[in-house]
Amino acid sequence: MRLPEGLTEAEQKARATQAMVHLFHAGHYTDIASHLMCESTRDATWAEIRDRRPDYPGWPTSPTADTHTPTGAQTAASRRP
């Protein structure tokens, strides 16, 4: 993955962290250098994913909606080498 040029260090960390969480949530193993991890962005991204789940109150449900969430995803996605 490559980030656009001209981003500040904080923007780089936030985008790399968001990408890692979304890839992990989609079932892909992700590894990120510890200096690129932004813990507040990681937590906010997981909260956003939880809020967008099809079984979240107020969201329409569908018989084909995927409601699978990997067990321990938050812990595993936050592991550092």
URGI-V410472 format. One record per run of one state. SS is the DSSP state (@ for helix, = for strand, . for the rest). FROM is the first residue (numbers start at 1). TO is the last residue. If there is no record, write none. Layout:
ss=SS from=FROM to=TO
ss=SS from=FROM to=TO
//
This chain:
ss=. from=1 to=8
ss=@ from=9 to=25
ss=. from=26 to=33
ss=@ from=34 to=36
ss=. from=37 to=38
ss=@ from=39 to=51
ss=. from=52 to=72
ss=@ from=73 to=77
ss=. from=78 to=81
//
